[in-house]
Amino acid sequence: MRRLILAATLVFTALAVQAQSLPEVPQSQSEISLSFAPVVRKAAPAVVNIYAKWVTEGRQTPFMEDPFFERFFEGFGRREPRVQSSLGSGVILSADGLMVTNYHVVGMATEIRVVLTDRTEYDADVLLADQDSDLAVLQLDGARDLPFVTLRDSATVEVGELVLAIGNPFGVGQTVSSGIVSGLARSGGAGGAGHGYFIQTDAPINPGNSGGALVDMAGRVIGINTRIVSKSGGSNGIGFAIPAGLVHSFVEQAQAGATSFGRPWAGMSGQAVDFDMAQSLGLPTVGGIVVSGMHPSSPFLMAGFEVGDVIAAVDGLPVNTPSEMVYRMTVAGLGKTSLITRLRDGEAQDIAVQLVAAPDTPARNPQSFGPQSRFPGLTVARINPAVIAEMNLPIEAEGVVVTQLEGPAARSGLRPGDIIETLNNVPITDPETFTETLQASGRWFVFGLIRDGRRAGLRLRGG
């Protein structure tokens, strides 16, 4: 009997200890309702409204900007300045007013006004701006003791996490919307930028939210809201944010006094490994990037990589697309060394690769053509590794590329990024040869081009 009593006592004691270790059971609906208020109180004061202005020149014509008439009378009329404006959001990262936003909010601005949630206003100066990454770092004039938020390591973000998007949609005032992390390593419709790598969320993001914060449940910034996929212009549950890892690297360079955003250069081309390729290469799993080409100056080539090698990870983080690899390298930062996991002949090996900028040699020697030339507004330059990186050209590109088109040249049929192989059957190897051939020819010109990776011919009449 005593044994039974002792056993029962032990059982009840164990159950009591277990009950103490379990969370309390909610007793009412109010106890199980989820509130984001504590997160909002922590993060929202650091998210600000931005009002930007800039001046452009337009021609004043008597046709009331009717597109039909302007098509025929383009270039006529008096040039007059026009003031344009934009609104967006920004995020304060330090008490002395260092903040980040999108390039497309302030990139053209000559005047920037920032308004905090307490209606305090500051003028702001741009420290660093980069159109390709769509980021800009600002410094608020005379600011101190401001509320700010911290950046979270975006490599730790997981799909399914609850997030809040904070910003100023449509200029109605600060607004908070909730959702989850819907996906990672998204291209976000980055087009030809070549550096697209985004966090996807279904938290509603609308015009004016650009530059605002995407925060986790601890109030830390995991991304800067930048764009949506929508036919109507409003949110439909597919929004994208620039990961905090890239933001951190960008802000570091701004604080160091950089005048342009430096990215490590891979100097190689690659292809994502799919199921069929994994089987043909004898890989145990699907994933990674197979090296398909390398520039003679590539740091990967210098480190011993070869065509056919598979890049599986950067600093221990798996990579599945070339853009993801470039993103990981950019987060690591210029001047650093990354460990690149290489798969060759069934064996994995970590190889140290120096993260360097694309060399800007040989000299570009840009050639611009003025009003009296055959193609007014055309600029071409010699292709080198830096040009390849900036314009997202094929790694094997060489010769001369169209870098800018203005005025009449913009309507010629040429496009920025066109690689000029020949002009009137003359091989074009440098800008000087292009200029000489252009000047020695008549009014008709036959361009032999490489456009979007394909050879094309273009017959144009010069001015």
C-alpha positions as CSV (number, residue, x, y, z in Angstrom):
1,M,0.0,0.0,0.0
2,R,2.9,2.3,0.9
3,R,4.5,1.6,-2.4
4,L,1.3,2.6,-4.3
5,I,1.0,5.8,-2.3
6,L,4.7,6.6,-3.0
7,A,4.2,5.9,-6.7
8,A,1.1,8.0,-6.9
9,T,2.9,10.8,-5.1
10,L,5.8,10.7,-7.6
11,V,3.4,10.7,-10.5
12,F,1.5,13.7,-9.2
13,T,4.8,15.5,-8.4
14,A,6.0,14.9,-12.0
15,L,2.7,16.1,-13.4
16,A,2.9,19.2,-11.3
17,V,6.5,20.0,-12.4
18,Q,5.4,19.4,-16.0
19,A,2.4,21.7,-15.6
20,Q,4.6,24.4,-14.3
21,S,6.9,24.2,-17.3
22,L,4.0,24.4,-19.8
23,P,2.7,27.8,-21.0
24,E,-0.6,28.9,-19.5
25,V,-3.7,28.0,-21.4
26,P,-5.5,31.1,-22.6
27,Q,-8.8,31.7,-20.7
28,S,-10.5,34.1,-23.1
29,Q,-10.4,35.3,-26.7
30,S,-8.7,38.5,-25.7
31,E,-5.7,36.5,-24.4
32,I,-5.2,34.8,-27.7
33,S,-5.5,37.8,-29.9
34,L,-2.3,38.8,-31.6
35,S,-1.3,42.5,-31.4
36,F,1.5,44.2,-33.3
37,A,1.2,47.3,-31.2
38,P,4.5,46.7,-29.3
39,V,6.4,46.2,-32.5
40,V,4.9,49.3,-34.1
41,R,5.7,51.4,-31.0
42,K,9.3,50.3,-31.2
43,A,9.9,50.7,-35.0
44,A,7.4,53.2,-36.4
45,P,9.1,56.4,-34.9
46,A,12.2,55.6,-37.0
47,V,10.3,55.4,-40.3
48,V,9.9,58.9,-41.8
49,N,8.2,60.6,-44.7
50,I,10.4,62.1,-47.5
51,Y,9.5,64.9,-49.9
52,A,11.9,65.4,-52.7
53,K,12.0,68.1,-55.5
54,W,14.1,68.5,-58.6
55,V,14.1,70.7,-61.7
56,T,14.0,69.4,-65.3
57,E,14.0,71.3,-68.5
58,G,11.1,70.9,-71.0
59,R,10.1,72.7,-74.1
60,Q,7.1,75.0,-74.0
61,T,5.1,74.6,-77.2
62,P,1.7,76.0,-78.4
63,F,0.3,72.5,-78.7
64,M,-0.7,72.0,-75.0
65,E,1.6,68.9,-74.9
66,D,-0.7,67.1,-77.3
67,P,1.3,63.9,-78.1
68,F,0.2,63.9,-81.8
69,F,1.7,67.3,-82.5
70,E,4.7,66.9,-80.2
71,R,5.6,63.8,-82.3
72,F,6.2,66.1,-85.3
73,F,7.4,69.2,-83.6
74,E,9.7,67.7,-81.1
75,G,12.7,70.0,-80.4
76,F,10.8,73.2,-81.2
77,G,9.7,75.7,-78.7
78,R,11.2,77.5,-75.7
79,R,13.1,75.4,-73.1
80,E,11.7,76.2,-69.6
81,P,12.5,74.7,-66.2
82,R,9.9,72.4,-64.6
83,V,9.7,71.5,-60.9
84,Q,8.9,67.9,-60.2
85,S,8.4,66.2,-56.9
86,S,8.1,62.8,-55.4
87,L,7.2,61.3,-52.0
88,G,8.4,58.2,-50.3
89,S,9.6,56.8,-47.0
90,G,12.9,56.4,-45.2
91,V,14.4,54.6,-42.2
92,I,16.6,56.2,-39.5
93,L,19.5,54.0,-38.6
94,S,21.3,56.2,-36.0
95,A,20.5,58.8,-33.4
96,D,22.4,61.5,-35.3
97,G,20.2,61.2,-38.4
98,L,21.9,58.7,-40.7
99,M,19.1,57.1,-42.7
100,V,18.4,55.0,-45.8
101,T,15.8,55.1,-48.5
102,N,15.4,54.1,-52.2
103,Y,17.3,55.8,-55.0
104,H,14.2,56.3,-57.0
105,V,12.8,58.5,-54.2
106,V,15.7,60.9,-54.0
107,G,18.1,60.1,-56.8
108,M,17.2,63.2,-58.9
109,A,16.5,65.5,-56.0
110,T,17.9,69.0,-55.5
111,E,15.9,69.5,-52.4
112,I,15.0,66.9,-49.8
113,R,12.7,67.4,-46.8
114,V,12.2,64.7,-44.1
115,V,9.3,64.7,-41.7
116,L,9.3,62.5,-38.6
117,T,6.2,61.0,-36.9
118,D,6.3,63.9,-34.3
119,R,6.1,66.3,-37.3
120,T,9.7,67.5,-36.7
121,E,11.2,68.4,-40.1
122,Y,14.8,68.3,-41.3
123,D,16.6,69.0,-44.5
124,A,18.7,66.1,-45.8
125,D,21.9,65.6,-47.8
126,V,22.6,62.6,-50.0
127,L,25.8,60.8,-48.9
128,L,25.7,57.9,-51.4
129,A,23.2,56.9,-54.0
130,D,23.1,54.0,-56.5
131,Q,20.5,53.5,-59.1
132,D,21.3,49.8,-59.8
133,S,20.8,48.7,-56.2
134,D,18.0,51.4,-55.7
135,L,19.5,52.6,-52.4
136,A,20.5,56.0,-51.1
137,V,21.9,57.0,-47.7
138,L,21.0,60.4,-46.3
139,Q,22.2,62.6,-43.4
140,L,19.7,64.8,-41.7
141,D,21.0,68.3,-41.0
142,G,21.5,69.1,-37.3
143,A,19.8,66.0,-36.1
144,R,20.5,64.4,-32.7
145,D,18.8,62.0,-30.2
146,L,16.4,60.7,-32.9
147,P,14.6,57.3,-32.7
148,F,16.3,54.7,-34.8
149,V,16.1,51.0,-35.6
150,T,18.7,48.3,-36.1
151,L,19.4,46.1,-39.1
152,R,19.0,42.3,-38.7
153,D,21.2,39.8,-40.5
154,S,19.0,39.0,-43.4
155,A,20.7,35.6,-43.9
156,T,18.8,34.4,-40.8
157,V,15.4,35.4,-42.3
158,E,13.1,32.4,-43.1
159,V,10.0,32.0,-45.2
160,G,6.9,32.2,-43.1
161,E,8.1,34.8,-40.6
162,L,5.6,37.5,-39.6
163,V,6.6,40.9,-40.8
164,L,5.2,44.5,-40.9
165,A,5.6,47.0,-43.7
166,I,5.8,50.6,-42.4
167,G,5.7,53.6,-44.8
168,N,3.7,56.4,-46.3
169,P,1.5,54.9,-49.0
170,F,-0.1,57.4,-51.4
171,G,1.0,60.2,-49.1
172,V,-1.8,59.6,-46.6
173,G,0.5,59.4,-43.6
174,Q,2.3,56.6,-41.8
175,T,0.6,53.3,-42.3
176,V,1.4,49.8,-41.0
177,S,0.4,46.6,-42.9
178,S,1.2,43.0,-41.9
179,G,2.1,39.8,-43.7
180,I,4.7,37.1,-43.9
181,V,8.0,36.5,-45.7
182,S,6.7,34.8,-48.9
183,G,10.0,34.0,-50.5
184,L,13.7,34.6,-50.5
185,A,16.2,35.2,-53.3
186,R,13.6,36.6,-55.7
187,S,14.6,38.6,-58.8
188,G,11.8,41.0,-58.2
189,G,11.5,41.9,-61.9
190,A,14.8,43.6,-61.7
191,G,15.2,43.6,-65.5
192,G,18.7,44.4,-66.7
193,A,20.0,45.6,-63.4
194,G,21.9,42.4,-62.9
195,H,21.9,42.6,-59.1
196,G,18.3,41.7,-58.3
197,Y,18.0,39.8,-55.1
198,F,15.0,40.5,-52.9
199,I,12.8,39.4,-50.0
200,Q,9.3,38.8,-51.1
201,T,6.3,39.6,-48.9
202,D,2.6,39.7,-49.1
203,A,2.4,42.6,-46.7
204,P,0.6,45.3,-48.7
205,I,3.1,47.8,-50.3
206,N,1.8,50.8,-52.3
207,P,3.2,53.9,-53.9
208,G,4.8,56.0,-51.2
209,N,5.9,52.9,-49.2
210,S,9.1,52.9,-51.2
211,G,12.1,53.3,-48.8
212,G,10.1,52.2,-45.8
213,A,10.9,49.4,-43.4
214,L,10.0,45.7,-43.5
215,V,10.5,44.7,-39.8
216,D,10.3,41.5,-37.9
217,M,8.5,40.8,-34.7
218,A,11.4,42.2,-32.7
219,G,11.2,45.5,-34.5
220,R,14.4,44.9,-36.4
221,V,14.7,45.9,-40.1
222,I,15.0,42.9,-42.4
223,G,14.6,44.9,-45.6
224,I,13.8,48.2,-47.3
225,N,10.6,48.2,-49.3
226,T,11.3,48.9,-52.9
227,R,8.8,47.6,-55.5
228,I,5.7,45.6,-56.2
229,V,4.4,43.5,-59.1
230,S,1.1,45.0,-60.1
231,K,-0.9,45.9,-63.3
232,S,-3.0,48.4,-61.5
233,G,-0.2,50.2,-59.5
234,G,-1.7,49.1,-56.2
235,S,-0.7,46.2,-54.0
236,N,-1.8,42.7,-54.9
237,G,0.2,40.8,-52.4
238,I,3.5,40.6,-54.2
239,G,6.0,43.1,-52.8
240,F,9.8,43.1,-52.6
241,A,12.3,44.5,-50.2
242,I,16.0,45.0,-50.4
243,P,17.6,42.6,-47.8
244,A,19.2,44.3,-44.8
245,G,22.5,42.6,-45.5
246,L,22.9,44.6,-48.7
247,V,21.7,47.7,-46.9
248,H,24.4,47.2,-44.2
249,S,27.1,46.9,-46.8
250,F,25.8,50.0,-48.6
251,V,25.6,52.1,-45.4
252,E,29.2,51.0,-44.5
253,Q,30.5,52.4,-47.8
254,A,28.6,55.6,-47.3
255,Q,30.1,56.1,-43.9
256,A,33.5,55.5,-45.2
257,G,33.1,58.3,-47.7
258,A,32.6,56.3,-50.9
259,T,31.3,58.3,-53.9
260,S,30.0,55.2,-55.7
261,F,28.8,51.8,-54.5
262,G,31.6,49.3,-55.0
263,R,30.6,45.7,-55.7
264,P,32.9,42.7,-55.8
265,W,33.4,41.3,-59.4
266,A,33.1,37.6,-60.1
267,G,34.4,37.9,-63.7
268,M,32.6,34.7,-64.6
269,S,29.3,33.5,-66.1
270,G,27.3,30.6,-64.8
271,Q,24.1,28.6,-65.0
272,A,21.8,27.4,-62.2
273,V,22.0,23.7,-61.8
274,D,18.6,22.1,-62.4
275,F,17.6,18.4,-62.0
276,D,18.8,17.3,-65.4
277,M,22.1,19.0,-65.1
278,A,22.6,17.6,-61.6
279,Q,22.1,14.1,-63.0
280,S,24.5,14.6,-65.9
281,L,27.2,16.1,-63.6
282,G,26.7,13.3,-61.1
283,L,25.8,15.7,-58.3
284,P,24.1,14.3,-55.2
285,T,21.6,17.2,-55.0
286,V,20.1,19.9,-57.2
287,G,21.5,23.3,-56.5
288,G,24.6,25.5,-57.2
289,I,25.9,27.2,-60.2
290,V,28.0,25.6,-63.0
291,V,30.8,27.8,-64.3
292,S,30.3,28.3,-68.0
293,G,32.9,31.0,-68.8
294,M,35.5,33.2,-67.1
295,H,37.2,36.5,-68.0
296,P,41.0,36.4,-68.1
297,S,41.1,38.8,-65.1
298,S,38.5,36.9,-63.1
299,P,39.4,36.5,-59.4
300,F,37.8,33.0,-59.6
301,L,40.2,32.1,-62.4
302,M,43.1,33.4,-60.3
303,A,41.9,31.2,-57.4
304,G,42.0,28.1,-59.5
305,F,38.4,27.7,-60.7
306,E,37.8,26.1,-64.1
307,V,34.9,25.9,-66.5
308,G,32.6,23.1,-65.4
309,D,33.2,23.6,-61.7
310,V,30.1,23.9,-59.6
311,I,29.9,26.7,-57.0
312,A,27.7,25.4,-54.2
313,A,28.1,28.1,-51.4
314,V,29.6,31.4,-50.5
315,D,30.8,31.7,-46.9
316,G,28.8,28.6,-46.0
317,L,25.5,29.9,-47.4
318,P,24.1,28.0,-50.4
319,V,23.7,29.8,-53.7
320,N,21.5,28.7,-56.6
321,T,21.6,31.5,-59.1
322,P,24.4,33.9,-60.3
323,S,22.6,36.9,-58.8
324,E,22.4,35.2,-55.4
325,M,26.2,34.5,-55.6
326,V,26.9,38.2,-56.5
327,Y,24.6,39.3,-53.6
328,R,26.4,37.1,-51.1
329,M,29.8,38.5,-52.3
330,T,28.5,42.1,-52.1
331,V,27.3,41.6,-48.6
332,A,30.7,40.3,-47.6
333,G,32.2,43.5,-49.0
334,L,35.1,44.7,-51.2
335,G,38.6,43.9,-50.0
336,K,37.4,40.9,-48.0
337,T,38.1,37.2,-48.7
338,S,35.2,34.8,-49.2
339,L,35.3,31.0,-48.9
340,I,33.7,29.6,-52.1
341,T,32.6,26.0,-51.9
342,R,33.6,24.3,-55.1
343,L,32.4,20.9,-56.4
344,R,34.7,19.1,-58.8
345,D,34.8,15.4,-59.6
346,G,32.5,14.7,-56.7
347,E,34.6,16.4,-54.1
348,A,33.8,19.6,-52.2
349,Q,36.5,22.1,-51.3
350,D,36.4,25.6,-49.9
351,I,38.5,28.0,-51.9
352,A,39.5,31.5,-50.7
353,V,38.6,34.1,-53.3
354,Q,39.6,37.8,-53.0
355,L,36.7,40.1,-53.4
356,V,37.9,42.9,-55.8
357,A,36.2,45.5,-58.0
358,A,36.2,45.0,-61.7
359,P,39.4,46.5,-63.2
360,D,38.7,49.7,-65.3
361,T,41.5,48.8,-67.8
362,P,42.2,49.2,-70.6
363,A,41.0,52.8,-70.7
364,R,37.4,53.3,-71.9
365,N,38.2,56.2,-74.1
366,P,34.5,57.3,-74.5
367,Q,33.6,59.0,-77.8
368,S,30.6,61.4,-77.7
369,F,29.2,62.9,-80.9
370,G,27.8,66.4,-81.0
371,P,25.2,68.3,-83.1
372,Q,27.3,68.4,-86.2
373,S,28.0,64.7,-86.3
374,R,26.3,61.9,-88.1
375,F,24.6,60.6,-84.8
376,P,24.2,63.6,-82.4
377,G,23.9,62.4,-78.8
378,L,25.6,59.0,-79.3
379,T,28.3,57.9,-76.9
380,V,30.4,54.8,-77.3
381,A,33.3,53.3,-75.2
382,R,35.8,50.5,-75.2
383,I,34.7,47.4,-73.3
384,N,36.7,46.5,-70.2
385,P,35.8,44.5,-67.1
386,A,34.3,47.5,-65.3
387,V,32.1,48.3,-68.3
388,I,31.0,44.6,-68.5
389,A,30.0,44.8,-64.8
390,E,28.2,48.1,-65.0
391,M,26.2,47.3,-68.2
392,N,25.7,43.6,-67.4
393,L,27.4,42.6,-70.7
394,P,28.4,39.0,-71.5
395,I,31.6,38.1,-69.8
396,E,33.4,37.4,-73.1
397,A,32.4,40.8,-74.6
398,E,35.1,42.9,-76.2
399,G,35.4,45.9,-78.6
400,V,33.0,48.9,-78.4
401,V,29.6,49.3,-76.7
402,V,26.9,52.0,-76.9
403,T,26.8,53.6,-73.5
404,Q,24.5,56.6,-73.9
405,L,21.9,57.9,-76.4
406,E,20.4,61.3,-76.2
407,G,18.5,63.6,-78.6
408,P,18.3,62.3,-82.2
409,A,20.5,59.3,-81.4
410,A,17.9,58.1,-78.9
411,R,15.5,57.6,-81.9
412,S,18.1,56.0,-84.2
413,G,17.3,52.4,-83.4
414,L,20.5,51.9,-81.4
415,R,20.2,50.9,-77.7
416,P,22.5,51.3,-74.7
417,G,24.4,48.0,-74.4
418,D,24.6,47.3,-78.1
419,I,28.1,45.9,-78.8
420,I,29.3,47.2,-82.2
421,E,31.3,44.5,-84.0
422,T,31.4,46.2,-87.4
423,L,30.5,49.4,-89.1
424,N,30.1,49.3,-92.9
425,N,31.9,46.0,-92.8
426,V,34.9,47.5,-91.0
427,P,35.8,45.6,-87.8
428,I,35.4,47.9,-84.8
429,T,38.0,47.1,-82.1
430,D,38.2,50.5,-80.3
431,P,36.3,53.8,-80.1
432,E,38.9,55.5,-82.3
433,T,38.3,53.1,-85.1
434,F,34.6,53.6,-84.8
435,T,35.0,57.4,-85.0
436,E,37.3,57.2,-88.0
437,T,34.9,54.9,-89.9
438,L,31.9,57.1,-89.1
439,Q,33.6,60.2,-90.4
440,A,34.8,58.5,-93.6
441,S,31.4,57.1,-94.5
442,G,28.5,58.6,-96.4
443,R,25.0,59.0,-95.0
444,W,24.0,55.4,-94.7
445,F,25.5,53.1,-92.1
446,V,25.3,49.3,-91.6
447,F,25.9,48.3,-88.0
448,G,26.9,44.8,-87.1
449,L,25.8,44.4,-83.5
450,I,25.5,41.9,-80.6
451,R,22.2,42.7,-78.8
452,D,20.9,40.7,-75.9
453,G,23.4,37.9,-76.8
454,R,22.4,37.7,-80.4
455,R,24.0,39.0,-83.6
456,A,21.9,41.6,-85.5
457,G,22.3,44.0,-88.4
458,L,21.0,47.6,-88.4
459,R,20.9,49.9,-91.4
460,L,20.6,53.6,-90.4
461,R,20.7,56.9,-92.1
462,G,23.0,59.4,-90.4
463,G,22.2,63.1,-89.8
